[in-house]
Amino acid sequence: MRTHQGNSRKEFMNSVSACVNKAVTEGYSECFKVTTRGLYALSKSRYYRPEQVQLIDTYPCEAQGQKTLMYAIETSDGVKGTLVDSPGGVMDGNIDKFIAEAEEIRRQTARHNQHLC
């Protein structure tokens, strides 16, 4: 997973809306949220498990004067969108857990694939 970090503090601390707008121009138009059932695609009314998503990029942003992260995500069925980890939000723990699980699955898959070569 890459993290966008510009050359200046202003580039690093874009507003969430600027981060989302940039992601949308790159084709990440779906809005995701994490629930107890998994990652939920709002416009598709679909849930995804950690093994069904790939974290494409991470954008550090600013929301309400606090640092936050926006994730660019692609699902196994090709849905591309963003997930914003809002500071102080009720679901922060669930977002952290979901992202950690998705990353661990990605690492395990990469290790497994290395052994097959």
N, CA, C and O of each residue as an XYZ file, in Angstrom:
468
protein
N       0.856     -1.171      0.000
C       0.000      0.000      0.000
C       0.898      1.229      0.000
O       1.831      1.325      0.798
N       0.619      2.149     -0.880
C       1.397      3.383     -0.951
C       0.697      4.471     -0.156
O      -0.520      4.452      0.029
N       1.498      5.419      0.307
C       0.933      6.589      0.963
C       1.378      7.812      0.190
O       2.574      8.019     -0.014
N       0.418      8.635     -0.248
C       0.748      9.872     -0.949
C       1.289     10.877      0.046
O       0.632     11.208      1.033
N       2.479     11.353     -0.220
C       3.052     12.402      0.606
C       3.697     13.413     -0.326
O       4.705     13.125     -0.972
N       3.124     14.571     -0.387
C       3.632     15.612     -1.263
C       4.878     16.258     -0.699
O       5.375     15.893      0.366
N       5.365     17.228     -1.448
C       6.583     17.920     -1.044
C       6.336     18.995     -0.005
O       7.277     19.445      0.649
N       5.113     19.409      0.159
C       4.846     20.458      1.135
C       3.778     20.003      2.110
O       3.029     19.065      1.837
N       3.716     20.675      3.249
C       2.705     20.342      4.252
C       1.302     20.520      3.682
O       0.401     19.748      4.008
N       1.110     21.522      2.843
C      -0.209     21.759      2.262
C      -0.647     20.558      1.434
O      -1.807     20.154      1.508
N       0.264     19.975      0.638
C      -0.077     18.812     -0.161
C      -0.384     17.607      0.729
O      -1.276     16.815      0.425
N       0.349     17.477      1.813
C       0.167     16.347      2.722
C      -1.162     16.439      3.460
O      -1.817     15.421      3.681
N      -1.564     17.634      3.841
C      -2.763     17.797      4.656
C      -3.914     18.374      3.841
O      -4.459     19.420      4.194
N      -4.286     17.704      2.758
C      -5.447     18.113      1.981
C      -6.714     17.866      2.781
O      -6.737     17.022      3.677
N      -7.756     18.598      2.458
C      -9.039     18.337      3.096
C      -9.566     16.995      2.596
O      -9.152     16.518      1.539
N     -10.467     16.392      3.346
C     -11.063     15.121      2.940
C     -11.750     15.291      1.591
O     -11.647     14.417      0.731
N     -12.449     16.405      1.397
C     -13.155     16.599      0.119
C     -12.164     16.657     -1.041
O     -12.457     16.133     -2.116
N     -11.002     17.276     -0.853
C      -9.987     17.314     -1.913
C      -9.451     15.910     -2.192
O      -9.226     15.549     -3.347
N      -9.245     15.117     -1.137
C      -8.782     13.734     -1.307
C      -9.819     12.912     -2.060
O      -9.478     12.179     -2.989
N     -11.081     13.030     -1.663
C     -12.153     12.265     -2.317
C     -12.275     12.701     -3.775
O     -12.418     11.857     -4.660
N     -12.222     14.000     -4.033
C     -12.318     14.497     -5.408
C     -11.201     13.938     -6.277
O     -11.441     13.564     -7.425
N      -9.984     13.876     -5.746
C      -8.853     13.318     -6.492
C      -9.097     11.847     -6.786
O      -8.867     11.389     -7.906
N      -9.560     11.104     -5.787
C      -9.822      9.678     -5.976
C     -10.919      9.451     -7.018
O     -10.813      8.541     -7.840
N     -11.965     10.268     -6.987
C     -13.063     10.127     -7.947
C     -12.546     10.341     -9.369
O     -12.950      9.624    -10.285
N     -11.658     11.320     -9.565
C     -11.094     11.544    -10.903
C     -10.265     10.348    -11.361
O     -10.061     10.161    -12.560
N      -9.790      9.540    -10.423
C      -9.017      8.336    -10.748
C      -9.914      7.102    -10.837
O      -9.415      5.985    -10.976
N     -11.243      7.295    -10.758
C     -12.184      6.196    -10.940
C     -12.711      5.561     -9.666
O     -13.443      4.574     -9.735
N     -12.364      6.096     -8.510
C     -12.810      5.546     -7.228
C     -14.058      6.299     -6.765
O     -13.994      7.150     -5.878
N     -15.198      5.966     -7.386
C     -16.406      6.754     -7.171
C     -17.356      6.183     -6.126
O     -18.249      6.894     -5.665
N     -17.191      4.931     -5.742
C     -18.074      4.332     -4.739
C     -17.716      4.854     -3.344
O     -16.548      5.103     -3.045
N     -18.719      5.012     -2.511
C     -18.498      5.365     -1.107
C     -18.653      4.092     -0.283
O     -19.686      3.425     -0.339
N     -17.620      3.766      0.478
C     -17.653      2.599      1.347
C     -17.772      3.032      2.797
O     -17.351      4.127      3.169
N     -18.348      2.162      3.607
C     -18.294      2.333      5.056
C     -18.132      0.947      5.664
O     -18.532     -0.051      5.064
N     -17.553      0.888      6.840
C     -17.360     -0.381      7.530
C     -18.479     -0.555      8.544
O     -18.765      0.337      9.342
N     -19.102     -1.721      8.492
C     -20.149     -2.081      9.452
C     -19.721     -3.379     10.129
O     -18.661     -3.924      9.823
N     -20.528     -3.859     11.028
C     -20.217     -5.125     11.684
C     -20.280     -6.285     10.696
O     -19.706     -7.342     10.959
N     -20.964     -6.112      9.566
C     -21.055     -7.157      8.531
C     -19.917     -7.095      7.526
O     -19.737     -8.037      6.753
N     -19.147     -6.020      7.511
C     -18.037     -5.881      6.565
C     -18.031     -4.519      5.909
O     -18.651     -3.571      6.391
N     -17.316     -4.440      4.797
C     -17.226     -3.194      4.034
C     -18.490     -3.082      3.190
O     -18.815     -3.991      2.425
N     -19.196     -1.973      3.330
C     -20.471     -1.785      2.655
C     -20.327     -0.747      1.550
O     -19.876      0.372      1.792
N     -20.717     -1.131      0.323
C     -20.743     -0.213     -0.817
C     -22.123      0.437     -0.856
O     -23.124     -0.225     -1.128
N     -22.163      1.730     -0.583
C     -23.446      2.416     -0.421
C     -24.337      2.346     -1.657
O     -25.509      1.987     -1.539
N     -23.823      2.675     -2.829
C     -24.691      2.714     -4.015
C     -25.007      1.322     -4.558
O     -26.001      1.143     -5.261
N     -24.183      0.353     -4.242
C     -24.393     -1.016     -4.733
C     -25.180     -1.863     -3.740
O     -25.661     -2.940     -4.091
N     -25.317     -1.386     -2.498
C     -25.971     -2.145     -1.424
C     -25.367     -3.539     -1.298
O     -26.081     -4.539     -1.229
N     -24.029     -3.584     -1.271
C     -23.299     -4.836     -1.217
C     -22.277     -4.805     -0.084
O     -21.689     -3.764      0.208
N     -22.074     -5.954      0.546
C     -21.070     -6.099      1.603
C     -19.883     -6.903      1.088
O     -20.028     -7.795      0.252
N     -18.698     -6.563      1.612
C     -17.474     -7.266      1.236
C     -16.698     -7.653      2.489
O     -16.634     -6.897      3.459
N     -16.107     -8.849      2.447
C     -15.231     -9.319      3.519
C     -13.803     -8.851      3.220
O     -13.500     -8.499      2.081
N     -12.928     -8.843      4.222
C     -11.554     -8.371      3.997
C     -10.841     -9.071      2.842
O     -10.059     -8.439      2.132
N     -11.097    -10.365      2.644
C     -10.423    -11.088      1.558
C     -10.962    -10.705      0.179
O     -10.400    -11.117     -0.836
N     -12.036     -9.927      0.129
C     -12.617     -9.509     -1.142
C     -12.208     -8.100     -1.560
O     -12.718     -7.573     -2.548
N     -11.291     -7.488     -0.813
C     -10.887     -6.120     -1.141
C      -9.374     -6.018     -1.261
O      -8.619     -6.775     -0.650
N      -8.970     -5.060     -2.067
C      -7.559     -4.726     -2.196
C      -7.408     -3.246     -1.873
O      -8.098     -2.401     -2.442
N      -6.506     -2.947     -0.961
C      -6.220     -1.549     -0.619
C      -5.233     -1.028     -1.653
O      -4.083     -1.464     -1.706
N      -5.688     -0.100     -2.466
C      -4.885      0.406     -3.567
C      -3.977      1.545     -3.117
O      -2.815      1.611     -3.519
N      -4.494      2.427     -2.297
C      -3.735      3.606     -1.891
C      -4.279      4.160     -0.583
O      -5.417      3.885     -0.203
N      -3.465      4.933      0.090
C      -3.860      5.610      1.319
C      -3.502      7.082      1.181
O      -2.385      7.429      0.795
N      -4.462      7.941      1.502
C      -4.258      9.386      1.413
C      -4.388     10.005      2.796
O      -5.449      9.899      3.412
N      -3.340     10.648      3.301
C      -3.502     11.395      4.554
C      -4.280     12.679      4.260
O      -3.971     13.393      3.306
N      -5.274     12.962      5.069
C      -6.130     14.134      4.875
C      -6.355     14.837      6.207
O      -5.859     14.414      7.251
N      -7.110     15.910      6.137
C      -7.500     16.632      7.340
C      -9.008     16.770      7.359
O      -9.628     17.179      6.377
N      -9.588     16.417      8.504
C     -11.032     16.561      8.695
C     -11.269     17.205     10.044
O     -10.802     16.705     11.067
N     -11.980     18.296     10.050
C     -12.303     19.008     11.289
C     -11.049     19.319     12.102
O     -11.049     19.227     13.330
N      -9.977     19.689     11.392
C      -8.736     20.064     12.046
C      -7.910     18.901     12.569
O      -6.910     19.118     13.254
N      -8.307     17.674     12.261
C      -7.572     16.497     12.722
C      -7.098     15.666     11.538
O      -7.744     15.624     10.491
N      -5.951     15.001     11.724
C      -5.446     14.114     10.684
C      -6.361     12.898     10.571
O      -6.839     12.364     11.572
N      -6.590     12.478      9.343
C      -7.381     11.284      9.081
C      -6.826     10.610      7.838
O      -5.964     11.166      7.158
N      -7.312      9.423      7.542
C      -6.871      8.689      6.364
C      -8.054      8.383      5.466
O      -9.157      8.103      5.935
N      -7.802      8.441      4.163
C      -8.778      7.997      3.190
C      -8.126      6.857      2.419
O      -6.988      6.967      1.962
N      -8.865      5.763      2.282
C      -8.363      4.598      1.580
C      -9.027      4.485      0.213
O     -10.246      4.614      0.098
N      -8.225      4.245     -0.825
C      -8.751      3.903     -2.145
C      -8.779      2.378     -2.194
O      -7.765      1.719     -1.961
N      -9.955      1.828     -2.501
C     -10.185      0.383     -2.408
C     -10.788     -0.123     -3.707
O     -11.597      0.552     -4.344
N     -10.371     -1.339     -4.088
C     -11.014     -2.032     -5.201
C     -11.458     -3.401     -4.706
O     -10.700     -4.106     -4.040
N     -12.687     -3.769     -5.033
C     -13.234     -5.045     -4.582
C     -12.966     -6.138     -5.617
O     -12.573     -5.862     -6.750
N     -13.187     -7.368     -5.205
C     -12.946     -8.509     -6.090
C     -13.847     -8.508     -7.324
O     -13.513     -9.133     -8.331
N     -14.984     -7.815     -7.259
C     -15.856     -7.729     -8.430
C     -15.713     -6.399     -9.174
O     -16.572     -6.036     -9.977
N     -14.617     -5.671     -8.900
C     -14.278     -4.487     -9.678
C     -14.845     -3.163     -9.210
O     -14.669     -2.155     -9.896
N     -15.520     -3.121     -8.065
C     -16.049     -1.861     -7.551
C     -14.889     -1.071     -6.948
O     -14.137     -1.587     -6.121
N     -14.754      0.191     -7.373
C     -13.672      1.049     -6.895
C     -14.264      2.226     -6.127
O     -15.184      2.889     -6.605
N     -13.729      2.481     -4.934
C     -14.249      3.584     -4.142
C     -13.334      3.955     -3.007
O     -12.186      3.516     -2.941
N     -13.859      4.775     -2.108
C     -13.076      5.297     -1.002
C     -13.736      4.993      0.342
O     -14.953      4.837      0.449
N     -12.896      4.919      1.341
C     -13.314      4.752      2.731
C     -12.557      5.788      3.537
O     -11.328      5.830      3.494
N     -13.278      6.629      4.274
C     -12.647      7.667      5.089
C     -12.713      7.243      6.549
O     -13.785      6.939      7.074
N     -11.554      7.228      7.195
C     -11.451      6.909      8.617
C     -11.529      8.227      9.384
O     -10.507      8.855      9.658
N     -12.737      8.635      9.724
C     -12.959      9.927     10.372
C     -12.408      9.935     11.787
O     -12.589      8.965     12.524
N     -11.736     11.015     12.179
C     -11.219     11.088     13.544
C     -12.361     11.151     14.550
O     -13.297     11.934     14.393
N     -12.275     10.336     15.562
C     -13.273     10.369     16.625
C     -14.599      9.748     16.275
O     -15.546      9.831     17.056
N     -14.688      9.121     15.108
C     -15.943      8.504     14.689
C     -16.227      7.230     15.467
O     -15.316      6.603     16.007
N     -17.489      6.858     15.519
C     -17.924      5.689     16.272
C     -17.297      4.411     15.722
O     -16.974      3.511     16.498
N     -17.117      4.307     14.422
C     -16.668      3.073     13.804
C     -15.152      2.994     13.640
O     -14.677      2.061     12.992
N     -14.364      3.925     14.193
C     -12.918      3.922     13.982
C     -12.287      2.565     14.262
O     -11.468      2.094     13.474
N     -12.654      1.932     15.369
C     -12.082      0.630     15.718
C     -12.407     -0.422     14.679
O     -11.558     -1.249     14.346
N     -13.619     -0.402     14.166
C     -14.002     -1.352     13.127
C     -13.232     -1.112     11.830
O     -12.843     -2.065     11.155
N     -13.013      0.142     11.481
C     -12.239      0.459     10.278
C     -10.816     -0.052     10.443
O     -10.292     -0.724      9.555
N     -10.192      0.256     11.560
C      -8.822     -0.201     11.807
C      -8.729     -1.719     11.724
O      -7.795     -2.254     11.127
N      -9.689     -2.408     12.317
C      -9.694     -3.871     12.317
C      -9.865     -4.407     10.895
O      -9.152     -5.323     10.487
N     -10.799     -3.842     10.147
C     -11.049     -4.298      8.783
C      -9.811     -4.090      7.912
O      -9.407     -4.998      7.185
N      -9.215     -2.919      7.980
C      -8.027     -2.609      7.179
C      -6.879     -3.546      7.554
O      -6.187     -4.056      6.672
N      -6.670     -3.778      8.847
C      -5.610     -4.677      9.298
C      -5.832     -6.096      8.769
O      -4.884     -6.749      8.332
N      -7.074     -6.573      8.805
C      -7.382     -7.908      8.286
C      -7.121     -7.989      6.782
O      -6.532     -8.961      6.309
N      -7.551     -6.985      6.034
C      -7.344     -6.977      4.586
C      -5.854     -6.958      4.259
O      -5.418     -7.655      3.343
N      -5.077     -6.180      4.983
C      -3.631     -6.113      4.765
C      -2.957     -7.439      5.118
O      -2.059     -7.881      4.401
N      -3.375     -8.073      6.203
C      -2.791     -9.354      6.597
C      -3.085    -10.424      5.553
O      -2.207    -11.224      5.228
N      -4.281    -10.452      5.034
C      -4.634    -11.407      3.977
C      -3.771    -11.164      2.752
O      -3.278    -12.112      2.141
N      -3.583     -9.896      2.387
C      -2.729     -9.552      1.237
C      -1.303    -10.040      1.461
O      -0.693    -10.597      0.549
N      -0.758     -9.836      2.679
C       0.612    -10.278      2.981
C       0.723    -11.804      2.914
O       1.686    -12.334      2.360
N      -0.253    -12.504      3.475
C      -0.236    -13.970      3.453
C      -0.310    -14.493      2.022
O       0.396    -15.437      1.668
N      -1.153    -13.891      1.208
C      -1.280    -14.301     -0.186
C       0.022    -14.068     -0.937
O       0.452    -14.914     -1.722
N       0.651    -12.917     -0.697
C       1.927    -12.611     -1.356
C       2.997    -13.611     -0.945
O       3.758    -14.082     -1.790
N       3.068    -13.945      0.354
C       4.050    -14.939      0.826
C       3.775    -16.293      0.196
O       4.702    -16.973     -0.244
N       2.509    -16.690      0.150
C       2.140    -17.976     -0.440
C       2.543    -18.012     -1.909
O       3.106    -19.005     -2.369
N       2.262    -16.945     -2.649
C       2.591    -16.885     -4.078
C       4.089    -16.912     -4.319
O       4.532    -17.443     -5.337
N       4.892    -16.347     -3.400
C       6.352    -16.384     -3.547
C       6.860    -17.816     -3.450
O       7.806    -18.186     -4.146
N       6.250    -18.611     -2.606
C       6.682    -19.989     -2.416
C       6.312    -20.873     -3.607
O       6.906    -21.934     -3.797
N       5.343    -20.446     -4.405
C       4.929    -21.224     -5.570
C       5.859    -21.046     -6.760
O       5.860    -21.868     -7.676
N       6.643    -19.990     -6.751
C       7.534    -19.695     -7.888
C       8.820    -20.480     -7.815
O       9.674    -20.348     -8.692
